[in-house]
Structure formats: structure tokens, C-alpha cells
Amino acid sequence: MADLSISFNPSSVATNSDAASAAGSAAATASDLASNAQSKITARSAVWDSETFGMTLFESGISVQTGDGAVAFTIPAYMNGMELIDVVASVHTKGITGTTDIQIRRRRAGSDVDMLSTKITIGDEFFASDEVINTSNDDVNTGDQIYVDIDAIHSGTAPKGLSVVLTFK
């Protein structure tokens, strides 16, 4: 008959506290995963809850000119209560010397207010989003009209083609 010996090492036995620790670690991992998934969902819903509108003010071959917006975008009912959260302006061909300054204007019941406390300034670049939104005037209501005003253009050569994208949330 073969000699069978069994050795017993008490330190290798898992205790209840070890099991609890392992379970707690698994729960923490599951919690971290859930938290990470929730943050991704929140980030995506932040995009999904917003509305973005683009407007071409000057076609690509047309020089940008100063002036208050001649065409308005009217706020529909489903956007009632939203706020302007971002503006991006771009040109097809850069201007030379100076900047092109762009203001967003809201017209409500016959009264105009600037929605930006600091205008967008396109310098030696093709786009800019350097505005500061005026939080006192960033809200929109059904029927508000949104205009894009060109307050200044490059002093050397005006840029060509101008588009503006507005994002509301």
C-alpha cells in the first residue's frame, strides 16, 4: 500500500473576512464599471439633449461684409427654454490684417440683445470659438429670432465665405 500523506497549512485557508474582501473588491469593480457607464451615458445625453444649427452667411467665393444680420433663424416651440452654449464661426478663405468680429443677436418681442459678452474674432485662422456667452441673454423662447451680426472685417483683405454654427441646450 502506498504511503499517503496530507499536509495542512492553516495560512492558506480563506477566512470569512477574506471572502468579504474579495466580494467587496468585485462589488467595487462592478460599481466602478457602472459609474463609468453612467458617465458615458451622461456625456452622450449631453450631446443628444442639444440642438445645433448651421447658417451660411456668405458663400465660399463671396467676400464677407460688415452689417447686421439680414436673415433670422426663428426658435421653434420645442427649443423653448434652451440656452446658447456654443458658437463656432468659420471662413472659407482667411482674411489678411486684423480680425473679423461676429456677434449673435437675439430679437424678442421687438427688443434686441447681444447674446455674447465677448464677440467671436476670426484672426489669422479659418475658424474661431473664442466667444464668451452672456448668461443674462443666452436663453431662447418660442418665436425669438436669432441673427448673426458682422461688426468688423479684416482691414487688409476680407475673408471669403462665412458660416456660423450655434449650439443650444
LUMSEZA-589045 format. One line per field, with one value per residue: residue in three letters; residue number from 1; y, z, x of N, C-alpha, C, O, CB in turn. Coordinates in Angstrom, 3 decimals, padded with zeros to 6 digits. Atoms other than C-alpha are relative to their C-alpha. Glycine has a CB too. Layout:
# residues N
lolo (ALA  ...) .
tilum (NUM  ...) .
n_py (Y  ...) .
n_pz (Z  ...) .
n_px (X  ...) .
ca_py (Y  ...) .
ca_pz (Z  ...) .
ca_px (X  ...) .
c_py (Y  ...) .
c_pz (Z  ...) .
c_px (X  ...) .
o_py (Y  ...) .
o_pz (Z  ...) .
o_px (X  ...) .
cb_py (Y  ...) .
cb_pz (Z  ...) .
cb_px (X  ...) .
//
This chain:
# residues 169
lolo (MET  ALA  ASP  LEU  SER  ILE  SER  PHE  ASN  PRO  SER  SER  VAL  ALA  THR  ASN  SER  ASP  ALA  ALA  SER  ALA  ALA  GLY  SER  ALA  ALA  ALA  THR  ALA  SER  ASP  LEU  ALA  SER  ASN  ALA  GLN  SER  LYS  ILE  THR  ALA  ARG  SER  ALA  VAL  TRP  ASP  SER  GLU  THR  PHE  GLY  MET  THR  LEU  PHE  GLU  SER  GLY  ILE  SER  VAL  GLN  THR  GLY  ASP  GLY  ALA  VAL  ALA  PHE  THR  ILE  PRO  ALA  TYR  MET  ASN  GLY  MET  GLU  LEU  ILE  ASP  VAL  VAL  ALA  SER  VAL  HIS  THR  LYS  GLY  ILE  THR  GLY  THR  THR  ASP  ILE  GLN  ILE  ARG  ARG  ARG  ARG  ALA  GLY  SER  ASP  VAL  ASP  MET  LEU  SER  THR  LYS  ILE  THR  ILE  GLY  ASP  GLU  PHE  PHE  ALA  SER  ASP  GLU  VAL  ILE  ASN  THR  SER  ASN  ASP  ASP  VAL  ASN  THR  GLY  ASP  GLN  ILE  TYR  VAL  ASP  ILE  ASP  ALA  ILE  HIS  SER  GLY  THR  ALA  PRO  LYS  GLY  LEU  SER  VAL  VAL  LEU  THR  PHE  LYS) .
tilum (1  2  3  4  5  6  7  8  9  10  11  12  13  14  15  16  17  18  19  20  21  22  23  24  25  26  27  28  29  30  31  32  33  34  35  36  37  38  39  40  41  42  43  44  45  46  47  48  49  50  51  52  53  54  55  56  57  58  59  60  61  62  63  64  65  66  67  68  69  70  71  72  73  74  75  76  77  78  79  80  81  82  83  84  85  86  87  88  89  90  91  92  93  94  95  96  97  98  99  100  101  102  103  104  105  106  107  108  109  110  111  112  113  114  115  116  117  118  119  120  121  122  123  124  125  126  127  128  129  130  131  132  133  134  135  136  137  138  139  140  141  142  143  144  145  146  147  148  149  150  151  152  153  154  155  156  157  158  159  160  161  162  163  164  165  166  167  168  169) .
n_py (-001.148  -001.220  -000.912  -001.260  -000.988  -001.242  -001.079  -001.037  -001.292  -000.853  -001.345  000.005  000.135  -001.285  -000.291  -000.764  -001.378  000.035  000.122  -001.291  -000.934  000.324  -000.402  -001.460  -000.431  000.251  -000.978  -001.288  000.023  -000.127  -001.365  -000.854  000.194  -000.650  -001.437  -000.367  000.076  -001.112  -001.243  000.000  -000.281  -001.418  -000.767  000.130  -000.695  -001.428  -000.316  000.276  -000.974  -001.306  -000.254  -000.741  -000.546  -000.690  -001.006  -000.548  -001.415  -000.382  001.167  000.117  -000.940  -001.362  -000.688  -000.333  -001.430  -000.346  -000.283  000.774  001.134  -000.255  001.211  000.475  001.351  -000.120  001.099  000.774  000.261  001.032  -000.557  -000.980  000.174  000.405  -001.068  000.051  000.520  -000.044  -000.573  000.155  -000.706  000.407  -000.634  000.850  -000.570  -000.918  -001.408  -000.461  -001.154  -000.269  001.082  -000.117  000.112  000.503  -000.060  000.683  -000.904  000.564  -000.968  000.533  -000.970  -001.320  -000.478  000.715  000.092  000.805  001.246  000.187  -001.143  -000.158  000.465  000.938  -000.707  000.846  -000.703  000.721  001.385  000.326  000.066  -000.451  000.221  -000.676  -000.866  000.173  -000.109  -000.837  000.870  -000.731  -000.050  001.230  000.810  -000.240  000.336  000.214  -001.226  -000.872  000.015  -000.031  -000.615  -000.064  -001.327  -000.116  -001.337  -000.473  000.969  -000.236  -001.305  000.146  000.716  000.682  001.448  000.416  001.087  -000.005  000.848  -000.026  001.113  -000.336  001.168  -000.326  001.131) .
n_pz (000.000  000.110  -001.144  000.323  -001.060  000.278  -000.856  -000.226  -000.288  -000.422  000.577  001.353  -000.088  000.091  -001.108  000.392  000.308  001.330  000.960  000.013  000.684  001.421  000.466  -000.007  001.128  001.193  -000.020  000.331  001.432  000.651  -000.242  000.866  001.369  000.104  -000.053  001.270  001.009  -000.239  000.455  001.461  000.369  -000.280  001.029  001.260  -000.077  000.073  001.419  000.540  -000.503  000.577  001.387  000.705  001.269  000.782  000.947  000.919  000.191  001.262  000.719  -000.040  000.883  -000.272  -001.099  -001.162  -000.173  -001.289  000.009  -000.891  000.684  000.846  -000.052  -001.384  -000.318  -000.994  -000.969  -000.024  -001.326  -000.763  -000.572  -001.023  -001.265  000.180  -000.119  000.904  -000.746  000.792  001.342  000.797  001.276  000.883  001.311  001.038  000.274  -001.085  000.267  -000.259  -000.878  -000.916  -000.327  000.312  -001.292  000.201  -001.165  000.131  -000.540  -000.191  000.069  -000.685  -000.125  000.454  -000.708  000.341  -000.977  000.413  -000.760  -000.361  -000.661  000.783  001.358  000.656  000.842  000.898  000.385  001.016  -000.166  000.791  -000.861  -001.375  -000.970  -001.156  -000.577  -001.370  000.065  -001.028  -000.656  -000.208  001.271  000.747  000.103  001.160  -000.111  001.268  000.774  000.016  001.243  -000.240  001.107  -000.075  000.413  000.297  -000.503  000.590  000.853  000.126  000.623  001.260  000.937  -000.725  000.255  000.910  -000.514  -001.456  -000.567  -001.460  -000.590  -001.335  -000.755  -001.121  -000.878) .
n_px (000.835  -000.779  000.078  000.659  -000.105  000.723  -000.483  000.992  -000.605  001.109  -000.031  000.559  001.446  000.688  000.902  001.179  -000.386  -000.607  001.095  000.689  -000.883  000.057  001.329  000.011  -000.816  000.812  001.089  -000.593  -000.256  001.304  000.453  -000.806  000.479  001.308  -000.236  -000.609  001.060  000.919  -000.621  000.049  001.388  000.225  -000.705  000.731  001.283  -000.298  -000.001  001.328  000.949  -000.285  000.385  -001.036  000.466  -001.018  000.497  -000.990  000.323  -000.639  -000.501  -001.457  -000.683  000.480  -000.679  000.824  000.222  000.592  001.434  000.854  000.603  001.160  000.811  000.145  000.433  001.067  -000.016  001.246  000.569  -000.698  -001.233  000.369  -000.699  -001.399  -000.994  -001.147  -001.152  -001.231  000.062  -001.217  000.070  -001.097  -000.085  -000.570  -001.327  -000.366  -000.227  -001.369  -000.157  001.104  000.935  001.415  000.684  001.358  000.884  001.289  001.020  001.339  001.099  001.188  001.093  -000.437  -001.193  -001.229  -001.099  -001.144  -000.099  -001.401  -000.634  -001.225  000.283  -000.914  -000.958  -000.782  -001.226  -000.766  000.456  001.179  001.180  -000.198  001.074  -000.585  001.032  000.487  001.460  000.596  000.979  001.256  000.724  -000.253  001.223  000.856  001.423  000.693  000.214  -001.186  -000.764  -001.436  -000.733  -001.460  -000.459  -001.430  -000.312  -001.261  -000.694  -001.442  -000.225  -000.738  000.866  001.076  000.089  001.085  000.828  000.153  001.054  000.068  000.732  000.497  000.442  000.889  000.321) .
ca_py (000.000  003.464  005.971  008.905  011.992  015.085  018.338  021.129  024.781  026.953  030.212  029.059  028.697  031.537  033.161  034.879  038.260  037.217  036.232  039.503  041.419  039.593  040.168  043.818  044.136  042.568  044.863  047.855  046.806  046.396  049.764  051.379  049.863  051.091  054.545  054.656  053.531  056.160  058.913  057.832  057.863  061.310  062.587  061.214  062.594  065.979  065.875  064.366  066.982  069.813  071.338  072.567  074.810  075.967  079.075  080.066  083.838  084.262  081.594  080.425  082.818  085.908  088.419  088.889  092.340  094.139  094.541  093.397  090.064  090.260  086.718  085.357  081.882  081.627  079.485  076.661  075.630  072.516  074.723  076.973  077.459  076.249  078.254  079.097  077.043  077.340  079.199  078.353  080.617  079.611  081.150  079.522  081.833  083.666  087.435  089.477  092.012  092.331  090.290  089.629  090.160  088.326  088.921  086.793  088.847  087.725  089.624  089.036  090.951  093.818  094.154  093.200  091.965  090.668  087.036  087.288  089.467  088.875  088.563  085.799  087.055  085.256  086.367  084.504  081.279  079.504  079.204  080.533  079.747  082.290  083.927  084.483  083.859  086.472  084.320  087.073  086.813  083.181  081.831  081.445  081.350  080.229  082.872  084.540  085.495  084.835  086.997  086.956  090.441  091.095  094.022  094.230  092.592  092.262  095.653  094.343  091.742  090.476  086.727  084.823  082.575  082.693  080.061  080.021  077.057  077.680  075.049  075.280  073.078) .
ca_pz (000.000  -000.891  001.787  001.511  003.437  003.570  004.760  006.129  006.040  008.083  006.441  003.035  004.259  003.276  006.128  006.074  006.087  003.015  001.214  002.201  000.974  -002.370  -002.692  -001.759  -004.393  -007.022  -005.941  -006.130  -009.636  -010.656  -009.079  -010.960  -014.212  -013.571  -012.683  -015.827  -017.965  -016.334  -017.059  -020.711  -020.898  -019.288  -021.750  -024.684  -023.429  -023.049  -026.803  -027.532  -025.456  -027.525  -030.843  -033.336  -036.290  -039.032  -041.142  -044.232  -044.355  -047.305  -049.925  -050.317  -053.170  -051.659  -049.522  -046.014  -045.379  -042.195  -041.274  -039.001  -039.893  -042.764  -042.226  -038.950  -037.547  -035.648  -032.491  -032.724  -029.798  -028.885  -028.152  -025.742  -022.607  -024.124  -023.751  -026.180  -025.107  -028.013  -031.237  -033.937  -036.904  -039.932  -043.193  -046.493  -047.192  -044.401  -044.272  -044.081  -041.358  -038.315  -037.391  -038.402  -035.368  -035.070  -032.635  -032.076  -031.517  -030.111  -031.010  -028.674  -028.986  -030.838  -028.453  -029.456  -027.093  -027.771  -026.721  -026.490  -023.990  -025.979  -029.750  -031.855  -033.507  -036.536  -036.986  -038.947  -038.871  -040.594  -037.584  -034.072  -030.998  -028.615  -027.628  -024.116  -023.838  -021.911  -019.393  -018.906  -022.585  -023.509  -023.175  -026.079  -026.267  -028.980  -031.710  -030.789  -033.830  -033.858  -036.075  -036.849  -036.997  -038.628  -036.632  -038.256  -041.031  -041.658  -042.622  -045.401  -047.319  -046.155  -045.686  -048.133  -047.171  -043.631  -041.766  -038.154  -036.057  -032.941  -030.242  -027.739  -024.746) .
ca_px (000.000  001.275  002.030  -000.352  000.479  -001.646  -000.230  -002.308  -001.227  -003.617  -002.434  -003.732  -007.295  -009.611  -011.433  -014.801  -013.062  -011.012  -014.195  -015.833  -012.808  -012.874  -016.618  -016.154  -013.435  -015.704  -018.525  -016.207  -015.180  -018.821  -019.607  -016.707  -017.939  -021.478  -020.200  -018.065  -021.006  -023.238  -020.695  -020.573  -024.364  -024.436  -021.831  -023.791  -027.093  -025.416  -024.905  -028.309  -030.093  -028.641  -029.633  -027.061  -027.851  -025.530  -026.018  -024.062  -023.950  -021.565  -020.855  -017.248  -016.396  -018.045  -016.133  -017.512  -019.013  -019.980  -023.619  -026.379  -027.940  -030.370  -031.659  -033.005  -033.348  -036.656  -036.710  -039.286  -041.515  -039.504  -036.460  -038.375  -036.243  -032.967  -029.761  -026.979  -023.947  -021.501  -020.825  -018.287  -017.616  -015.565  -014.403  -013.502  -010.538  -008.713  -008.668  -005.465  -004.595  -006.846  -009.908  -013.468  -015.726  -019.037  -021.901  -025.011  -028.149  -031.495  -034.659  -037.614  -040.871  -039.179  -036.199  -032.652  -029.899  -026.412  -026.050  -022.249  -020.449  -017.234  -017.595  -016.084  -012.913  -011.518  -007.923  -005.245  -007.260  -010.098  -012.414  -012.892  -014.947  -013.448  -016.721  -017.969  -021.695  -023.666  -025.555  -028.138  -029.115  -028.388  -031.949  -034.357  -038.152  -040.502  -040.591  -037.279  -035.253  -031.516  -029.312  -025.594  -024.063  -020.683  -019.314  -015.849  -013.848  -010.126  -008.689  -006.418  -008.377  -011.744  -012.171  -014.373  -017.248  -018.627  -020.610  -021.742  -022.835  -024.957  -025.491  -028.353  -029.078) .
c_py (001.232  000.878  001.309  000.948  001.276  001.053  001.097  001.275  000.961  001.385  000.035  -000.121  001.395  000.163  000.751  001.429  000.072  -000.055  001.324  001.034  -000.225  000.436  001.516  000.543  -000.187  001.014  001.378  000.079  000.163  001.423  000.984  -000.096  000.704  001.512  000.498  -000.012  001.171  001.305  000.071  000.304  001.474  000.860  -000.071  000.746  001.502  000.447  -000.167  001.024  001.377  000.063  000.888  000.421  000.736  000.966  000.449  001.426  000.542  -001.273  000.065  000.993  001.454  000.590  000.357  001.517  000.255  000.243  -000.860  -001.046  000.358  -001.174  -000.490  -001.483  000.147  -001.246  -000.724  -000.335  -001.039  000.482  001.023  -000.316  -000.473  001.216  -000.204  -000.474  000.058  000.628  -000.248  000.732  -000.435  000.747  -000.974  000.431  001.031  001.437  000.368  001.295  000.259  -001.218  000.282  -000.300  -000.322  000.003  -000.785  000.861  -000.725  001.131  -000.667  001.131  001.422  000.563  -000.886  -000.003  -000.837  -001.226  -000.288  001.234  000.266  -000.629  -001.091  000.831  -001.016  000.826  -000.715  -001.493  -000.213  -000.109  000.541  -000.331  000.616  000.942  -000.237  000.259  000.820  -000.809  000.716  -000.018  -001.285  -000.862  000.363  -000.468  -000.211  001.345  000.984  -000.119  000.155  000.502  -000.126  001.356  -000.041  001.432  000.580  -001.097  000.362  001.300  -000.086  -000.597  -000.762  -001.500  -000.279  -001.184  000.018  -000.865  000.080  -001.177  000.375  -001.290  000.472  -001.259  000.445) .
c_pz (000.000  001.198  -000.450  001.168  -000.454  000.924  000.055  000.376  000.361  -000.645  -001.406  -000.011  -000.032  001.171  -000.529  -000.379  -001.355  -001.070  -000.113  -000.753  -001.500  -000.585  -000.072  -001.170  -001.306  -000.081  -000.370  -001.497  -000.773  000.149  -000.889  -001.446  -000.210  -000.021  -001.318  -001.112  000.149  -000.494  -001.518  -000.487  000.213  -001.063  -001.327  000.055  -000.014  -001.458  -000.566  000.440  -000.616  -001.451  -000.634  -001.363  -000.684  -000.977  -000.872  -000.305  -001.298  -000.637  -000.111  -000.885  000.245  001.205  001.105  000.116  001.380  -000.170  000.993  -000.820  -000.780  000.043  001.441  000.015  001.106  000.878  -000.007  001.430  000.801  000.601  001.093  001.310  -000.133  000.131  -001.026  000.807  -000.791  -001.352  -000.660  -001.310  -000.845  -001.325  -000.985  -000.318  001.076  -000.497  000.336  000.801  000.835  000.234  -000.598  001.292  -000.215  001.313  -000.310  000.718  000.084  -000.038  000.588  000.148  -000.326  000.689  -000.325  001.171  -000.619  000.893  000.440  000.719  -000.605  -001.356  -000.429  -000.871  -000.818  -000.460  -001.159  000.121  -000.840  000.837  001.375  000.820  001.318  000.694  001.498  -000.070  001.182  000.647  000.339  -001.247  -000.815  -000.218  -001.247  000.291  -001.393  -000.685  000.031  -001.365  000.346  -001.267  000.237  -000.560  -000.227  000.347  -000.574  -000.902  -000.048  -000.775  -001.315  -001.074  000.808  -000.271  -000.988  000.629  001.521  000.384  001.512  000.464  001.432  000.677  001.215  000.829  001.031) .
c_px (000.895  -000.228  -000.609  000.181  -000.696  000.557  -001.056  000.721  -001.126  -000.006  -000.591  -001.517  -000.633  -000.951  -001.208  000.369  000.686  -001.079  -000.743  000.828  -000.045  -001.342  -000.100  000.786  -000.768  -001.138  000.528  000.273  -001.303  -000.538  000.759  -000.467  -001.339  000.158  000.577  -001.041  -000.968  000.600  000.005  -001.414  -000.308  000.661  -000.735  -001.320  000.212  000.022  -001.398  -001.031  000.201  -000.476  001.057  -000.537  001.135  -000.637  001.167  -000.420  000.578  000.543  001.527  000.754  -000.350  000.740  -000.981  -000.093  -000.595  -001.490  -000.738  -000.734  -001.238  -000.975  -000.024  -000.311  -001.031  -000.024  -001.343  -000.425  000.788  001.313  -000.277  000.727  001.439  000.905  001.100  001.206  001.302  -000.285  001.348  -000.228  001.189  -000.086  000.629  001.426  000.295  000.137  001.440  -000.059  -001.255  -000.874  -001.380  -000.741  -001.480  -000.771  -001.279  -001.036  -001.345  -001.019  -001.232  -001.005  000.465  001.225  001.202  000.978  001.108  000.089  001.436  000.516  001.375  -000.252  000.980  000.921  000.788  001.186  000.669  -000.295  -001.245  -001.268  000.353  -001.235  000.454  -000.976  -000.162  -001.500  -000.505  -001.137  -001.314  -000.868  000.141  -001.238  -000.793  -001.422  -000.572  -000.236  001.151  000.672  001.470  000.684  001.498  000.398  001.509  000.382  001.285  000.549  001.479  000.241  000.777  -000.890  -001.041  000.056  -001.133  -000.731  -000.058  -001.188  000.080  -000.834  -000.348  -000.476  -000.780  -000.229  -001.016) .
o_py (001.270  000.909  001.993  000.635  001.696  000.859  001.311  001.292  001.383  001.987  001.110  -000.114  002.293  -000.755  001.138  002.006  001.072  000.632  001.735  001.854  000.731  001.001  002.066  001.545  000.680  001.507  002.129  001.114  000.928  001.979  001.914  000.911  001.354  002.206  001.545  000.899  001.753  002.129  001.154  001.036  002.103  001.825  000.935  001.381  002.249  001.559  000.671  001.249  002.307  -000.959  001.921  -000.378  001.530  000.686  000.795  001.670  001.402  -002.038  001.124  001.341  002.331  -000.049  000.819  002.222  -000.619  000.533  -001.926  -000.813  001.003  -001.036  -000.507  -002.024  000.735  -002.369  -000.101  -000.196  -000.895  -000.194  001.584  -001.440  -000.538  002.359  -001.336  000.104  -000.071  000.522  -000.038  000.555  -000.617  001.162  -001.881  -000.405  001.919  001.691  -000.416  002.205  000.642  -002.358  001.414  -001.369  000.328  -000.468  -000.783  001.248  -001.409  002.152  -001.701  002.148  002.375  001.650  -002.114  001.001  -001.762  -001.115  -001.156  002.355  001.388  -001.807  -001.252  001.719  -001.832  001.825  -000.880  -002.299  000.733  -000.080  000.650  -000.374  -000.013  001.805  -001.266  001.329  000.588  -000.993  000.061  000.226  -001.260  -001.822  001.488  -001.433  000.259  002.290  001.923  -001.175  001.014  -000.049  -000.239  001.672  -000.587  002.367  001.800  -002.283  001.468  001.578  000.823  000.105  -001.491  -001.926  000.572  -002.067  -000.057  -000.703  000.269  -001.471  000.740  -002.103  001.321  -002.371  -000.350) .
o_pz (000.684  001.793  -001.285  002.307  -001.602  002.136  -000.894  001.334  -000.528  -000.766  -001.913  -001.079  000.704  001.533  -001.697  -001.289  -002.061  -002.088  -001.210  -001.501  -002.273  -001.677  -001.008  -001.771  -002.179  -001.160  -001.097  -002.122  -001.736  -000.782  -001.445  -002.147  -001.234  -000.792  -001.824  -001.939  -000.847  -001.073  -002.086  -001.460  -000.624  -001.545  -002.028  -000.926  -000.443  -001.779  -001.342  -000.269  -000.287  -002.096  -000.075  -002.094  -000.063  -001.548  -000.362  -000.862  -001.939  000.011  000.094  -000.565  -000.475  002.249  000.843  -000.103  001.960  -001.266  001.395  -001.976  -000.261  -000.315  002.122  -000.921  002.146  000.375  000.209  002.363  002.016  001.460  001.666  001.806  000.866  000.122  -001.357  001.846  -000.213  -001.892  -000.046  -001.962  -000.333  -001.762  -000.596  -000.464  001.332  -001.641  000.939  000.455  000.301  000.091  -000.945  001.877  -001.005  002.338  -001.445  001.872  -000.852  000.631  000.100  000.783  000.371  000.327  -000.273  001.868  -001.390  002.116  001.282  000.252  -000.528  -001.445  000.158  -001.591  -000.272  -001.161  -002.225  000.396  -001.390  000.288  001.734  000.318  002.374  001.473  002.035  -000.487  002.324  000.046  000.655  -001.173  -002.030  -000.987  -001.743  001.021  -002.387  -000.071  -000.764  -001.997  001.143  -002.352  001.376  -001.712  000.587  -000.394  -000.600  -000.688  000.324  -001.755  -002.140  -001.962  001.742  -001.358  -001.240  001.242  002.175  -000.130  002.081  -000.107  002.211  000.068  001.978  000.300  001.874) .
o_px (001.918  -001.305  -000.017  -000.167  -000.559  000.644  -001.811  001.493  -001.866  -001.073  -000.914  -002.130  -000.225  -001.686  -001.250  -000.226  000.553  -000.989  -001.122  000.294  -000.112  -001.397  -000.682  000.397  -000.737  -001.465  -000.122  000.041  -001.359  -001.121  000.175  -000.566  -001.547  -000.505  000.172  -001.085  -001.397  -000.107  -000.140  -001.595  -000.955  000.068  -000.851  -001.707  -000.668  -000.397  -001.857  -002.012  -000.535  -000.710  001.428  -001.121  001.842  -001.690  002.232  -001.490  -000.027  001.256  002.121  001.890  000.129  000.860  -002.092  000.893  -001.239  -001.970  -000.273  -001.087  -002.150  -002.145  001.001  -000.900  -000.735  -000.001  -002.383  000.366  000.921  001.879  000.657  000.645  002.155  000.449  001.454  001.526  002.381  -001.386  002.394  -001.257  002.294  -001.159  001.366  002.318  -000.519  000.514  002.173  -000.813  -002.296  -000.431  -001.719  -000.566  -002.165  -000.277  -001.754  -000.851  -001.760  -000.861  -001.688  -000.725  000.118  001.677  001.121  001.122  000.854  -000.001  001.667  000.320  001.876  -000.599  002.050  000.465  001.531  001.024  000.075  000.594  -001.810  -002.369  001.526  -002.358  000.392  -000.572  000.249  -001.942  -000.110  -002.195  -002.307  -002.073  -000.054  -001.188  -000.727  -001.644  -000.020  -000.732  001.169  000.648  001.846  000.497  001.951  000.104  002.254  000.079  001.445  000.302  001.872  -000.452  000.689  -001.376  -000.709  000.446  -001.986  -000.133  000.982  -002.295  001.155  -001.884  000.532  -001.171  -000.320  -000.245  -001.430) .
cb_py (-000.014  000.748  000.238  -000.211  000.273  -000.163  000.563  -000.411  000.531  000.153  000.520  -001.132  -000.771  000.122  000.817  000.005  000.562  -001.204  -001.128  000.482  -000.138  -001.513  -000.563  000.541  -000.780  -001.444  000.041  000.225  -001.304  -001.015  000.371  -000.379  -001.500  -000.424  000.349  -000.952  -001.338  000.107  000.119  -001.354  -000.876  000.371  -000.513  -001.469  -000.417  000.318  -000.887  -001.376  000.090  000.307  000.662  -000.851  000.937  -001.001  001.225  -000.861  000.819  001.066  -000.092  -001.371  -000.335  000.000  001.264  -000.624  000.557  001.243  -000.208  000.914  -001.058  000.270  -001.102  000.781  -000.935  000.211  000.526  -001.291  -000.460  -001.185  000.642  000.013  -000.957  -000.687  000.045  001.402  -001.425  -001.416  001.538  -001.519  001.554  -001.526  001.319  000.041  000.646  -000.448  000.869  000.210  001.234  001.126  -000.178  -000.970  001.310  -001.416  001.486  -001.473  001.280  -000.789  000.485  -000.617  -000.045  000.944  000.029  000.627  -000.627  000.822  -001.164  -000.296  -000.247  -000.654  001.172  -001.094  000.881  -000.516  000.108  000.276  -000.328  -001.286  -001.453  001.521  -001.541  000.769  -000.226  000.979  -001.406  001.370  -000.573  001.444  001.171  -000.804  000.184  -000.718  001.117  -000.744  000.679  -000.378  001.126  -001.409  001.485  -001.191  001.078  -000.354  -000.035  000.388  -000.031  -001.202  000.897  -000.876  -000.970  000.570  -000.788  -000.381  -001.343  001.444  -001.480  001.342  -001.326  001.061  -000.888  000.587  -000.556) .
cb_pz (001.198  -001.271  000.629  -000.319  000.370  000.191  -000.517  001.097  -001.218  001.481  -000.032  -000.797  001.292  -001.331  001.103  001.128  001.091  -000.135  000.414  001.437  000.514  -000.223  000.926  001.309  -000.038  000.011  001.385  000.799  -000.402  000.591  001.482  000.103  -000.317  001.166  001.158  -000.339  000.113  001.492  000.539  -000.559  000.817  001.392  -000.167  -000.327  001.263  000.688  -000.759  000.415  001.495  000.084  -000.089  -000.150  000.211  -000.746  000.747  -001.314  001.171  000.222  -001.406  -000.394  -001.405  000.254  -000.508  001.308  -001.112  000.608  -001.383  000.761  000.977  -001.444  -000.963  000.738  000.432  -000.687  001.423  -000.810  -000.144  -000.875  -001.091  000.219  000.838  -001.379  001.426  -000.668  000.418  -000.177  000.036  -000.244  000.202  -000.243  000.069  -001.268  -001.437  000.651  000.798  -001.334  -000.819  -000.527  001.533  -001.175  000.819  -000.597  000.379  000.596  -000.877  001.347  -001.481  001.404  001.416  000.170  001.530  -001.232  001.366  000.058  -000.831  -001.247  001.521  000.715  -000.986  -000.847  000.856  -001.223  001.192  000.148  001.496  -000.737  000.105  000.052  000.165  -000.423  -000.706  001.040  -000.010  -000.602  001.263  000.409  -000.819  000.707  001.249  -001.248  000.752  000.224  000.490  001.153  -000.975  000.413  -000.168  -000.793  001.066  -001.523  001.494  001.109  -001.441  -000.712  000.958  000.198  -000.919  -000.404  001.330  -001.427  -000.485  000.540  -000.485  000.518  -000.052  -000.076  000.425  -000.507  000.696) .
cb_px (-000.958  -000.343  001.398  -001.507  001.485  -001.550  001.358  -001.013  000.843  000.034  001.427  000.598  -000.411  -000.763  000.715  -001.028  000.924  000.949  -000.968  -000.280  001.433  000.221  -001.096  000.567  001.330  -000.562  -000.676  001.299  000.703  -001.001  000.179  001.478  -000.134  -000.911  000.940  001.157  -000.761  -000.345  001.430  000.477  -000.973  000.534  001.433  -000.245  -000.770  001.352  000.998  -000.449  000.106  001.503  -001.415  001.294  -001.204  000.874  -000.649  000.124  000.516  001.148  -000.644  000.383  -000.306  -001.535  000.702  000.587  -000.928  000.687  -000.575  -001.002  -000.331  000.441  000.554  -001.106  001.209  -001.377  000.323  000.161  -001.430  000.262  000.836  -001.539  -000.742  000.208  000.593  000.272  -000.264  000.598  -000.351  000.356  -000.013  -000.030  000.816  -000.866  000.072  001.310  -000.982  000.791  000.339  -000.840  -000.107  -000.435  000.156  000.030  -000.333  000.047  -000.125  -000.096  -000.264  000.367  -000.585  -001.093  -000.248  000.657  -000.483  001.316  -000.529  000.856  000.123  001.243  000.056  -000.773  000.954  -000.857  000.970  001.529  -000.284  000.225  -000.538  000.299  -000.337  001.222  -001.335  000.734  -000.662  -000.524  000.599  000.285  000.488  001.031  -000.876  000.558  -000.785  -001.346  -001.210  001.005  -000.470  000.539  -000.398  000.693  -000.370  000.334  000.100  001.045  -000.612  000.699  000.739  001.247  000.824  -001.382  -000.229  000.559  000.531  -000.179  000.131  -000.596  000.830  -001.162  001.207  -001.361  001.276) .
//
